[in-house]
């Protein structure tokens, strides 16, 4: 069964940083754009960013531009989401997605 697996969430103070990881089957990186989404309490899924399959395009939603960085390490079959200067508005469950495949999510809580 194909699976995506997120990790790296936790509790962080405002202004802090976290790095999330998404472990995916290696062939996903050449086949699909891989995306990060998040769902805050009481809100809809929100697209956070995309790393294109050819590696030429990385896109972010406006609210995280300049703070979040998506990268990948194909040898480790992992997509990363480096989150800096976190705010309470970043509190959410973060998911990675490729085509119709989703991970189980990892909780990020930003609070003092």
C-alpha positions in Angstrom: 0.0 0.0 0.0 1.4 3.4 -1.0 1.9 5.7 1.9 3.1 9.1 2.7 4.4 9.7 6.2 4.8 13.0 7.8 6.9 13.7 10.9 8.5 16.5 12.8 5.5 18.3 14.3 5.4 19.5 17.9 4.9 22.4 20.2 7.0 25.5 19.4 7.0 29.1 20.7 6.2 32.0 18.5 9.2 33.0 16.5 10.6 29.5 16.6 11.3 27.0 13.9 10.3 23.4 13.0 11.2 21.1 10.2 8.6 18.7 8.9 9.5 15.7 6.9 7.4 13.7 4.4 8.6 10.2 3.5 7.4 9.1 0.1 8.0 6.3 -2.3 11.1 7.3 -4.3 9.3 7.2 -7.7 6.8 9.8 -6.5 9.5 12.5 -6.8 9.8 12.1 -10.6 6.1 11.3 -11.1 4.1 13.8 -9.1 4.3 17.3 -7.8 4.4 16.9 -4.0 2.5 19.4 -1.9 2.1 20.5 1.7 -1.3 21.3 3.1 -2.5 22.2 6.5 -5.8 22.3 8.3 -6.2 24.6 11.3 -8.9 23.9 13.9 -12.3 24.8 12.5 -11.0 25.6 9.0 -10.7 24.0 5.6 -7.6 22.4 4.2 -5.2 25.1 3.0 -2.6 24.7 0.4 0.9 25.6 1.8 3.3 24.9 -1.0 4.4 22.7 -3.9 7.6 21.2 -5.1 7.3 20.3 -8.7 8.2 16.9 -9.9 10.9 18.3 -12.2 12.4 20.3 -9.4 12.2 23.6 -11.3 9.3 25.2 -9.4 8.6 25.7 -5.7 5.5 27.7 -4.9 4.1 28.9 -1.6 0.9 30.4 -0.4 1.2 34.1 0.4 1.0 33.8 4.2 4.2 31.6 4.4 6.4 33.3 1.8 9.7 34.3 3.2 9.2 32.1 6.3 8.7 28.5 5.0 11.1 26.6 2.7 10.3 23.4 0.8 13.2 21.2 -0.2 13.7 17.5 -1.0 16.3 14.8 -0.7 15.5 12.2 -3.3 18.2 9.8 -1.9 16.3 9.9 1.4 12.9 9.8 -0.4 11.9 12.8 1.7 10.3 16.2 1.2 10.9 18.8 3.9 9.0 21.8 5.1 11.3 24.2 7.0 9.1 26.5 9.0 10.7 29.7 10.5 9.4 32.6 12.4 6.3 30.6 13.4 3.2 32.4 14.6 0.1 31.0 16.3 -1.7 31.2 12.9 0.6 28.4 11.8 -1.0 26.0 14.3 -2.5 23.2 12.2 -2.2 19.6 11.2 0.2 19.5 8.3 -0.2 17.0 5.5 1.8 16.1 2.4 0.0 15.1 -0.7 0.9 13.6 -4.1 -1.8 13.1 -6.6 -4.5 11.3 -4.6 -2.2 10.1 -1.9 -2.2 11.7 1.6 -0.2 11.2 4.7 -1.8 10.9 8.2 -0.6 14.4 9.1 1.6 15.8 11.9 0.4 18.4 14.4 2.1 21.7 14.7 1.2 23.9 17.7 2.6 27.4 18.1 2.0 28.8 21.5 3.8 30.6 24.3 
